[in-house]
Amino acid sequence: MLRRAALAAFGLSLAACSTPQHNTREVLQRADTRFFIREQCQPKSTAALSRAQVSGLDELPAALRDRLLADLPMEASGSRPFIQCQDVAARLLEDRLHALCWPEARVTWQADTAPGASTAQPRLSVQLGARYQVDAIWVVQRKNATVPATRIIKAAQSALPKDRACTARTFEDIHAQVSKLGTFHRVLVVPGPPLGGEQKKVPVVVDISEKPPAPRGK
């Protein structure tokens, strides 16, 4: 029950962001949900880290940086014995970066225990790693889809920048172009698994739901 309440609070806080970038918001929400299910941690309090508390994100647009650093757990407890979550903020930020196409991103954590601080606050150091390029476009559809996958792929490809950079902006542009094809219930654009070897490329997955999920029977 506590874990479900914590996850619901995270979803509400992200949904309340006053930003037109719907795809980025939903990608971060999904990354958070999967993170807490996997880690089995229950955040006791959350906050947004300031720019002074994080190094390595100066190259990002301010709005994107603020979203990445919002609602990070300051304190967390394990839902099972012996699970330690004191570095949970660093690992959650790392998951968020991976979800926005920094597959090589690494985040390290250190507690800030300066005199006068009421509680230990994390200081994070981020290494973003190489920027990847978009490779293939993958389409995920439900049964009885009416819009052909070929049309979706064509629309997605028309939104790619000339350098095919895999960025949150690229995801948003693909989201906008694909959404024009029909009155979809949901369009979600996320990176797929990076290609192996020395290739700095990653497929992009366009997940389409044409209708709302059917209500479950009682």
N, C-alpha and C positions, 0 to 999 in steps of 0.2 A: 504493500500500500504506500509506504513512504517513498519507495523508488518511483512508482507511477506518478505520485504527486510532484516529485522533483522534476521528472521529465515533462510533465504538463506545464509546470512553471517555466521551464526553459523554452518550450514551444510558444507559449503566450508572449514571453518577453521578446522573442525574435520576430514574431508576427506583428508586434506593435511598432516595429521600426518604421519611421516615416521616410521610406525610400522607394523610388519607382523600380528598383532592381529586384524584381520578384524572384527570378531564378536563383540569384546569389543567396537571397534570404532563405529560400527553401533548401538549397544545397547545404548551407550551414546548419539548418535545423535538423536535416537528416543525419549529418555528420555527428551532431551532438547526441541525438537519440541513439545511434549505433554505438557511440563511445560509451555512454553510461550503461547500456545493456551489456556490452562486452566487459567493461571494467568492474561492473557490479559495485559501483561507488555511489553514495548518497551525498550530494553536496549539502552542507549545512548553511553556507552563505555564499553569495556571489557578488561580484563587482566588476567594473571595467578597469583594466590596468591603464595607467597613464603612459604617455610616450616616454617619460623619463625612466619608467620601470622596464622598458623593453628596448633592446638593441637589435638592429638588423632588418627593420621594416621601413626604414626611411625612404626607400625607393618607391613604396606603394602610395597610391592616392590616399589622401587623408580619410575620405569617407570609407574606403575599403578597409584601411587600417583600423578605424574605429569599430567597424563591424566585427572584425577578427578578434579584437580585444575586449568586446562587450560580454558581460555575463559569464566571466570565467570564475570557477570555484576558488574561493580563498581558503575555505576549510572544507574538508571532506572526510567521511568515515567509511570504512569498509562494511559491506553488508554481510560479509563472512569473516570469521576470525582470521587474523594474520595478513589480511589484505591491507597494505599501506597505500594511502592515496595522497600523501603530502605533496607529491609532484604532479598532481592531477591537472593543474592549470597548464603546465608545460605540455603534457601529452595531449590534452584536448586541443590546444592551439596547433600542435603538430598535425592532428587529424583534420582540423579545419583547413590548413594550408594544403594538405594532400588532396582534399576534396575540391580545391580551387586550382588544381593543376600545378602544384609545386611538389612533384613526387619525391624529390630528394631533400625536402625541407627537414631540418632537425632543430629541435628546441631543447635547450638545457635550462635547468632551474636552480636557483639559489635563494634561500630565505634572506630577506632584508630584516635584520634584527637591530637596527639602529636605535640608540638610546632615545627613549621618549615615545617609541612606537607602541601602541596599545596591543597590537598583535603582529606576529611575523608576516610580512607581506612578500610575495614572490618577486624576484627579479629574473626576467627571462632573456636569454640570448638566442637569437634566431639566425640560422644559416639556411638561406632559401635554396641554394643549389642552382643547377642549370635550369633555364627556362626551356620547356619542351614545345615541340610543334605538333599540330593536329595531323594525324595520319588518316585513317579511314573513319567514316561516319557509320555508326551502328544504330539501328532502329529497333526499339522494343515496343510491341503493340499487343493489345488484348485480342481475344477471339472476336470474329465478326467485324474487324476494323473496316471502315469504308474508305479511308484515304490510303492509297498505295504507298508502300515504303519508299518506292522510287521517287515519288513526289516530295516526300519528306527529306530524303537525302539531297535532292536537287536544291531544295530551299535552304537546307543547312549549309551546303557548299557555297551558295551565293553569299552567305554572310561571313565567310572566312576572310580574314585580312590577307593581304598579299604575301606576308611572311609566314602565314599559317600559325601565328603564335597562339599557344594555348593559354588563355587568360580568362579571368572572370568577365571581362568585357566581351571576349569572343563568345562565351557561353550566353551572355545576355543578348547579343546580336542574333545568334542562332535561335534562341528562344523566341525573339520577336518575329523573325521571318517564318519560322514553322507555325507559330500561333496564327498567322494570317491565313493558313490553309483551311481552317475550319473552326467550328465552335467547340474546341477540345475542352474537356473537363480539366485536364492537366497536361502541361508540357514541362518536363524536367530534363535539363542538359547537364551532364556530368562527365568527368574523364573516366575512361576505362583503364584497365591495367597497362602500365607502360610496356613497350616492346623491349625485349631482352637485348643483350649485347651493348654495343656502343651507340646505338641509335637513340637519339633524344626525341623520340616520337611517342605519341599516345593516341589511341582511338578516342573518339567522343561518342558517348551514348546519348541518344535522344529517346526518352521514355515517354510514350504517349498513352493517355487514357482519354478515350472519346466520350465516355459516359461515366457518371458517378457510380461508385460501387453499389451493387445491388444490396438492399437491406437484408440483414440476416433474419432468418425465421426464428420465431420464439420457441 
